C-alpha cells in the first residue's frame, strides 16, 4: 500500500516586489536588529533560491533546527519571510514551508522633524 507521505507538492510563491523600511529615531524598527544576525542572513540567502522547510534550511546553513526555528520566528515577525505551505514528512508530521516575503528591501532614513 502506497503512503500519502511525504506529501510535498510543488510550491508557487510570488513575493512582494519591494518592502520599504523607514528608520526613524522616534519609532524604532526591529527589522534591522533581526537582520544583524549572521544566521538570519544565511537563512534569507537560502530562501532566495526556493521555499524550504525549517529542517531543509537547517541542513543548508549547517545549524540546528532549533536555532533556525528561532530565527524563522523572528524573520516572520519582521515580515521578511512568510509561511506559504504545509508539507507532511514520512512520519506524517506537518512541516511549514517558508519563502521570502519580498524581493527587495529598501531602507530609508527619516527624521520626524522633516
C-alpha positions, 0 to 999 in steps of 0.5 A: 500500500502506497503512503500519502507521505511525504506529501510535498507538492510543488510550491508557487510563491510570488513575493512582494516586489519591494518592502520599504523600511523607514528608520526613524529615531522616534519609532524604532524598527526591529527589522534591522536588529533581526537582520544583524544576525549572521544566521538570519542572513544565511537563512534569507540567502537560502530562501532566495533560491526556493521555499524550504522547510525549517529542517531543509534550511537547517541542513543548508546553513549547517545549524540546528533546527532549533536555532533556525526555528528561532530565527524563522520566528523572528524573520516572520515577525519582521515580515521578511519571510512568510509561511506559504505551505504545509508539507507532511514528512514520512512520519506524517508530521506537518512541516511549514514551508517558508519563502521570502516575503519580498524581493527587495528591501529598501531602507530609508532614513527619516527624521520626524522633524522633516 
